[in-house]
Amino acid sequence: MTARDKTKFFCFVLEGLNSFATVTYLYYLYFLTRDHFGFDNKRNLALAATLGLVYAISAWQTGKFAQRRGYFTALKIGFALMAVSLLAGLFLNFAIGQIGAAVIVTIGTCFVWPTLEALVSDGESAAGLPRVVGIYNVVWAVTAAVAYFVGGSLVETFGYQIIFTLPLAIVLGMLALTFWLQRHAADLAREALENSAATPPVPHRPASPRAGAFLRMAWLANPFAYVGIQTLIAVIPGIAARFHLSTMAAGFICTLWCFVRLGAFVVLWHWTAWHYKFRWLGVSFAVLIASFAAILMSPTLAVLVAGQIFFGGAIGLIYYSSLFYSMDAGDTRGEHGGIHEAAIGLGNCVGPAIGAAALEFLPQYANSGAIAVSALLVCGFGGLLAIWKTAK
């Protein structure tokens, strides 16, 4: 294995570990706030909106930081911030303290995700870029789905401290691996220098004539997908209570969309005919709207399960489009990764904020939050169509 291949392999290892750690902590944080501090759907949505705003602002800047100051420097800062705040969270028994710890964890992840996206994409040929983006998506989707699926069982077995201790151990391991990888980066640089004379430069994929339009559409669609995702994650404890599900049962039943998203990533990795085809992005957005409303207003478990199947497939293509077009359009991948992640943060903020506001001002309507966020998604679909019409 060459130094370059070794670096990319361990970047995928870091990605999988980071995904497992962050999902275990952040997704079950809403159960902790419900059970320990009495948070209802409105308060959990407000918390989700706060963390989303922090992520949106931070990711944009940390992507630029990684591009300017170096990928390994960004990773070390990110893991250090996550470790300190997870450790603090173990000893904070009041709501404001836990929210503060969650904010710092969120900032730490902003140093990590754009950096890993750039690291695995740099230096890839026209044929290699779709392959590494496919691997990247499958790795984080597998570990996220597994973490969400088993998280409820871990909480019921070990208590809520497990959402701090397990991620903390993983983050410390990632920090150690990052120092090791940085020491071996010199080997990669020497190898590249030795091969540069004999090896022609790696050609980048020729840009599609409509690459800019598709990049704008993907950057619009992805935050709206995360409007749905983050709203759903914040109210899953409430949905579980409505159907009288334990934390373990909620972890099993309400993670179906994660596994469907994983399946979508595998299909989209090997089947590339969707690249730069508007109909796939447009249909996915429409399905996102309908399935999101079905999940949040589901009268039965059967509707809840069916809605998750369509929801997972829709967000799979939308997310994949955003990351692929971000990495395919140009060479400033750290910065593009930051924009891609900032768009996610924007969706993480706006969706829960709208849902919380609806529950605050229209408390007499049980589904006011779901209807308000669904209306927002419809507006996003209109924006998507407007960009496409202009591009045509």
C-alpha positions as CSV (number, residue, x, y, z in Angstrom):
1,M,0.0,0.0,0.0
2,T,1.4,3.4,-1.0
3,A,1.7,6.3,1.4
4,R,-1.2,8.0,-0.4
5,D,-3.4,4.9,-0.2
6,K,-2.6,4.4,3.4
7,T,-3.5,8.1,4.2
8,K,-6.9,7.7,2.4
9,F,-7.6,4.4,4.1
10,F,-7.1,5.9,7.6
11,C,-9.1,9.0,6.6
12,F,-12.1,6.6,6.0
13,V,-11.3,5.0,9.4
14,L,-11.5,8.5,11.0
15,E,-14.7,9.2,9.1
16,G,-16.4,6.1,10.3
17,L,-15.4,6.5,13.9
18,N,-16.4,10.2,13.9
19,S,-19.8,9.4,12.5
20,F,-20.4,6.7,15.1
21,A,-19.3,9.0,17.9
22,T,-21.2,12.1,16.9
23,V,-24.5,10.2,16.2
24,T,-24.3,8.4,19.5
25,Y,-23.9,11.7,21.3
26,L,-26.0,14.2,19.3
27,Y,-29.0,12.0,18.4
28,Y,-29.5,10.7,21.9
29,L,-28.9,14.1,23.5
30,Y,-32.6,14.8,22.8
31,F,-33.6,11.8,24.8
32,L,-31.4,12.9,27.6
33,T,-32.9,16.4,27.6
34,R,-36.4,14.9,27.6
35,D,-35.8,12.5,30.5
36,H,-33.5,14.6,32.7
37,F,-34.7,18.2,32.0
38,G,-38.3,17.7,30.9
39,F,-37.8,19.0,27.3
40,D,-40.8,18.6,25.1
41,N,-40.9,18.8,21.3
42,K,-40.8,22.6,21.3
43,R,-37.7,22.8,23.5
44,N,-35.9,20.0,21.7
45,L,-36.6,21.7,18.4
46,A,-35.2,25.0,19.8
47,L,-32.1,23.2,20.9
48,A,-31.7,21.6,17.4
49,A,-32.1,25.0,15.8
50,T,-29.4,26.4,18.1
51,L,-26.9,23.7,17.2
52,G,-27.8,24.0,13.5
53,L,-27.0,27.7,13.6
54,V,-23.7,27.1,15.3
55,Y,-22.9,24.4,12.7
56,A,-23.8,26.6,9.7
57,I,-21.6,29.5,10.8
58,S,-18.7,27.4,12.0
59,A,-18.5,25.0,9.1
60,W,-18.2,27.7,6.5
61,Q,-15.2,29.2,8.4
62,T,-13.6,26.0,9.3
63,G,-13.6,24.8,5.7
64,K,-11.6,27.9,4.8
65,F,-9.3,27.4,7.8
66,A,-8.6,23.8,6.7
67,Q,-7.8,25.0,3.2
68,R,-5.4,27.7,4.4
69,R,-3.8,26.2,7.5
70,G,-3.7,22.5,6.7
71,Y,-6.0,19.5,7.0
72,F,-4.2,17.8,9.9
73,T,-4.2,21.0,12.0
74,A,-7.9,21.3,11.5
75,L,-8.5,17.7,12.5
76,K,-6.5,18.1,15.7
77,I,-8.3,21.2,16.7
78,G,-11.7,19.6,16.0
79,F,-11.0,16.4,18.0
80,A,-9.5,18.3,20.9
81,L,-12.6,20.5,21.2
82,M,-14.9,17.5,21.0
83,A,-12.9,15.6,23.7
84,V,-12.9,18.5,26.2
85,S,-16.6,19.2,25.8
86,L,-17.7,15.5,26.0
87,L,-15.6,15.2,29.2
88,A,-17.3,18.3,30.6
89,G,-20.7,16.9,29.7
90,L,-20.2,14.0,32.0
91,F,-20.2,16.3,35.0
92,L,-22.8,18.9,34.0
93,N,-26.1,18.2,35.6
94,F,-28.0,21.3,34.5
95,A,-29.6,22.1,31.1
96,I,-27.6,25.2,30.2
97,G,-24.3,23.4,30.9
98,Q,-25.3,20.5,28.6
99,I,-26.4,22.9,25.9
100,G,-23.0,24.7,26.2
101,A,-21.1,21.4,25.9
102,A,-23.2,20.4,22.8
103,V,-22.3,23.7,21.2
104,I,-18.6,23.1,21.6
105,V,-18.9,19.5,20.3
106,T,-20.7,20.9,17.3
107,I,-18.0,23.4,16.6
108,G,-15.4,20.6,16.9
109,T,-17.2,18.5,14.3
110,C,-17.1,21.5,11.9
111,F,-13.3,21.2,11.8
112,V,-13.6,17.5,11.0
113,W,-16.2,16.9,8.3
114,P,-15.1,19.4,5.6
115,T,-11.5,18.4,6.2
116,L,-12.2,14.7,5.7
117,E,-14.2,15.3,2.6
118,A,-11.3,17.2,1.1
119,L,-8.7,14.7,2.2
120,V,-10.4,11.7,0.5
121,S,-11.1,13.7,-2.7
122,D,-7.8,15.4,-3.3
123,G,-5.6,14.1,-6.1
124,E,-8.3,11.8,-7.6
125,S,-8.7,11.3,-11.3
126,A,-12.0,11.7,-13.2
127,A,-12.7,8.0,-12.6
128,G,-11.5,8.0,-9.1
129,L,-13.6,10.9,-7.7
130,P,-17.0,9.1,-8.0
131,R,-15.4,6.0,-6.4
132,V,-14.0,7.8,-3.3
133,V,-17.2,9.9,-2.8
134,G,-19.2,6.7,-2.9
135,I,-17.0,5.0,-0.4
136,Y,-17.1,8.2,1.8
137,N,-20.9,8.2,1.8
138,V,-21.3,4.5,2.5
139,V,-18.8,4.6,5.4
140,W,-20.5,7.4,7.3
141,A,-24.0,6.2,6.5
142,V,-23.2,2.6,7.8
143,T,-21.7,3.8,11.1
144,A,-24.4,6.5,11.6
145,A,-27.1,3.9,11.1
146,V,-25.5,1.4,13.4
147,A,-24.9,4.1,16.1
148,Y,-28.5,5.3,16.0
149,F,-29.8,1.7,15.9
150,V,-27.9,0.4,19.0
151,G,-27.8,3.7,20.8
152,G,-31.1,3.1,22.6
153,S,-30.0,-0.3,23.8
154,L,-26.7,1.2,25.1
155,V,-28.6,3.9,27.0
156,E,-31.0,1.4,28.6
157,T,-28.1,-0.8,29.5
158,F,-25.4,1.7,30.8
159,G,-27.4,4.9,31.4
160,Y,-27.1,8.2,29.7
161,Q,-23.4,8.5,30.7
162,I,-22.6,6.2,27.8
163,I,-23.4,8.9,25.2
164,F,-20.5,10.8,26.7
165,T,-18.0,8.1,27.6
166,L,-18.1,6.0,24.4
167,P,-17.8,9.0,22.0
168,L,-15.0,10.5,24.3
169,A,-13.0,7.2,24.0
170,I,-13.5,7.2,20.3
171,V,-12.5,10.9,19.9
172,L,-9.3,10.4,21.9
173,G,-8.4,7.4,19.6
174,M,-9.1,9.6,16.5
175,L,-6.8,12.3,17.9
176,A,-4.0,9.9,18.4
177,L,-4.5,8.5,14.9
178,T,-4.4,12.0,13.5
179,F,-1.0,12.7,15.0
180,W,0.3,9.4,13.6
181,L,-1.1,10.2,10.1
182,Q,0.5,13.7,10.2
183,R,3.9,12.1,10.8
184,H,3.5,9.9,7.8
185,A,2.3,12.8,5.6
186,A,6.0,13.6,4.9
187,D,6.3,10.1,3.3
188,L,3.4,10.9,1.0
189,A,4.9,14.2,0.0
190,R,8.3,12.6,-0.8
191,E,6.5,9.9,-2.8
192,A,4.6,12.5,-4.8
193,L,7.8,14.4,-5.5
194,E,9.6,11.3,-6.7
195,N,6.7,10.3,-9.0
196,S,5.9,13.7,-10.4
197,A,8.6,13.6,-13.1
198,A,7.5,10.2,-14.4
199,T,3.8,10.5,-13.9
200,P,1.6,13.0,-15.8
201,P,-0.7,15.2,-13.7
202,V,-4.0,13.6,-12.7
203,P,-6.7,15.0,-15.0
204,H,-9.8,16.5,-13.4
205,R,-13.2,15.5,-14.6
206,P,-14.3,17.8,-17.4
207,A,-16.9,20.1,-16.0
208,S,-20.5,19.7,-17.3
209,P,-21.8,22.8,-19.1
210,R,-24.4,23.0,-16.4
211,A,-22.1,22.2,-13.5
212,G,-22.6,25.5,-11.8
213,A,-26.3,25.3,-11.9
214,F,-26.3,21.7,-10.5
215,L,-24.0,22.8,-7.7
216,R,-26.3,25.7,-6.8
217,M,-29.4,23.4,-6.9
218,A,-27.6,20.8,-4.7
219,W,-26.5,23.4,-2.2
220,L,-30.1,24.6,-2.1
221,A,-31.7,21.1,-1.9
222,N,-29.3,19.7,0.8
223,P,-30.1,22.2,3.5
224,F,-33.8,21.5,2.9
225,A,-33.2,17.8,3.3
226,Y,-31.5,18.5,6.6
227,V,-34.5,20.7,7.5
228,G,-36.4,17.4,7.5
229,I,-33.7,15.3,9.1
230,Q,-33.0,17.5,12.0
231,T,-36.6,18.3,12.7
232,L,-37.3,14.5,12.7
233,I,-34.4,13.7,15.0
234,A,-35.5,16.4,17.5
235,V,-39.1,15.1,17.7
236,I,-38.3,11.3,17.6
237,P,-38.6,11.2,21.4
238,G,-42.0,12.7,21.1
239,I,-43.0,10.3,18.4
240,A,-41.7,7.4,20.5
241,A,-43.9,8.6,23.4
242,R,-46.9,8.9,21.2
243,F,-46.6,5.2,20.2
244,H,-45.5,4.2,23.7
245,L,-42.0,3.1,22.5
246,S,-39.1,2.7,24.9
247,T,-35.8,4.3,24.1
248,M,-34.5,0.9,22.8
249,A,-37.6,0.4,20.7
250,A,-37.4,3.9,19.3
251,G,-33.7,3.2,18.4
252,F,-34.8,0.1,16.5
253,I,-37.9,1.4,14.7
254,C,-37.1,5.0,14.0
255,T,-33.7,4.3,12.4
256,L,-35.1,2.6,9.3
257,W,-34.6,5.8,7.2
258,C,-30.9,5.7,8.1
259,F,-30.5,2.2,6.6
260,V,-32.6,3.1,3.5
261,R,-30.3,6.1,3.0
262,L,-27.3,3.8,3.2
263,G,-28.9,1.5,0.6
264,A,-29.4,4.6,-1.6
265,F,-25.8,5.6,-1.3
266,V,-24.6,2.1,-2.4
267,V,-26.9,2.3,-5.5
268,L,-25.8,5.8,-6.4
269,W,-22.2,4.9,-5.9
270,H,-22.3,2.2,-8.6
271,W,-25.0,3.7,-10.8
272,T,-23.9,7.1,-12.1
273,A,-26.5,7.8,-14.7
274,W,-28.1,10.3,-12.2
275,H,-25.1,12.7,-12.5
276,Y,-26.2,16.1,-13.9
277,K,-29.8,14.8,-14.5
278,F,-32.4,17.2,-13.0
279,R,-35.3,14.7,-12.9
280,W,-33.6,12.6,-10.2
281,L,-33.0,15.6,-8.0
282,G,-36.4,17.1,-8.6
283,V,-38.3,13.8,-7.9
284,S,-36.3,13.2,-4.7
285,F,-37.2,16.7,-3.4
286,A,-40.9,16.0,-4.0
287,V,-40.7,12.7,-2.3
288,L,-38.9,14.3,0.6
289,I,-41.8,16.6,1.3
290,A,-44.5,14.0,1.2
291,S,-42.6,11.4,3.3
292,F,-41.6,14.0,5.9
293,A,-45.2,15.0,6.5
294,A,-46.2,11.3,6.6
295,I,-43.6,10.5,9.3
296,L,-44.4,13.4,11.6
297,M,-48.2,13.0,11.3
298,S,-48.3,9.2,11.1
299,P,-51.4,7.8,12.7
300,T,-50.0,4.3,12.8
301,L,-46.6,2.5,13.0
302,A,-47.2,1.2,9.5
303,V,-47.3,4.7,8.1
304,L,-44.3,5.6,10.2
305,V,-42.3,2.8,8.6
306,A,-43.5,3.4,5.1
307,G,-42.7,7.1,5.4
308,Q,-39.2,6.4,6.5
309,I,-38.5,4.2,3.4
310,F,-39.3,7.0,1.0
311,F,-37.7,9.6,3.2
312,G,-34.4,7.7,3.4
313,G,-34.2,7.2,-0.4
314,A,-35.0,10.9,-1.1
315,I,-32.4,12.3,1.3
316,G,-29.8,9.8,0.1
317,L,-29.9,11.2,-3.4
318,I,-30.1,14.8,-2.3
319,Y,-27.1,14.5,0.1
320,Y,-25.1,12.5,-2.5
321,S,-25.7,15.2,-5.1
322,S,-24.5,18.0,-2.8
323,L,-21.3,16.3,-1.9
324,F,-20.5,14.9,-5.4
325,Y,-21.1,18.3,-7.1
326,S,-19.1,20.1,-4.4
327,M,-16.1,17.8,-4.9
328,D,-16.5,17.7,-8.7
329,A,-16.6,21.4,-9.3
330,G,-13.2,22.9,-8.9
331,D,-10.1,22.2,-6.7
332,T,-10.8,24.2,-3.5
333,R,-12.3,21.2,-1.9
334,G,-11.7,22.2,1.7
335,E,-13.6,25.4,1.1
336,H,-16.3,23.6,-1.0
337,G,-16.6,21.0,1.8
338,G,-17.1,23.8,4.3
339,I,-19.9,25.3,2.1
340,H,-21.5,21.9,1.8
341,E,-21.4,21.4,5.6
342,A,-22.6,25.0,6.2
343,A,-25.6,24.3,4.0
344,I,-26.4,21.3,6.2
345,G,-26.1,23.4,9.3
346,L,-28.5,26.0,7.8
347,G,-31.1,23.3,7.3
348,N,-30.4,22.0,10.8
349,C,-31.2,25.4,12.1
350,V,-34.2,26.6,10.0
351,G,-36.3,23.5,10.1
352,P,-36.4,23.0,13.9
353,A,-36.7,26.8,14.4
354,I,-39.8,26.9,12.2
355,G,-41.2,23.8,14.0
356,A,-40.6,25.3,17.4
357,A,-42.1,28.6,16.4
358,A,-45.3,26.9,15.1
359,L,-45.6,24.9,18.4
360,E,-45.1,28.2,20.4
361,F,-47.7,30.3,18.5
362,L,-50.1,27.6,17.4
363,P,-50.1,25.2,20.4
364,Q,-53.8,24.3,19.8
365,Y,-52.9,22.5,16.6
366,A,-51.0,19.3,17.4
367,N,-49.5,19.0,13.8
368,S,-48.7,22.7,13.4
369,G,-44.9,22.1,13.5
370,A,-45.1,19.4,10.9
371,I,-47.3,21.5,8.6
372,A,-45.1,24.6,9.0
373,V,-41.9,22.7,8.1
374,S,-43.6,20.9,5.2
375,A,-44.7,24.3,3.9
376,L,-41.1,25.5,4.1
377,L,-40.0,22.4,2.2
378,V,-42.5,23.3,-0.6
379,C,-40.9,26.8,-0.8
380,G,-37.5,25.1,-1.2
381,F,-38.9,23.0,-4.0
382,G,-40.1,26.2,-5.7
383,G,-36.5,27.6,-5.4
384,L,-35.1,24.4,-7.0
385,L,-37.4,24.7,-10.0
386,A,-36.5,28.4,-10.4
387,I,-32.8,27.7,-10.6
388,W,-33.4,24.9,-13.1
389,K,-35.6,27.1,-15.2
390,T,-32.9,29.8,-15.2
391,A,-30.2,27.3,-16.1
392,K,-32.2,26.0,-19.1
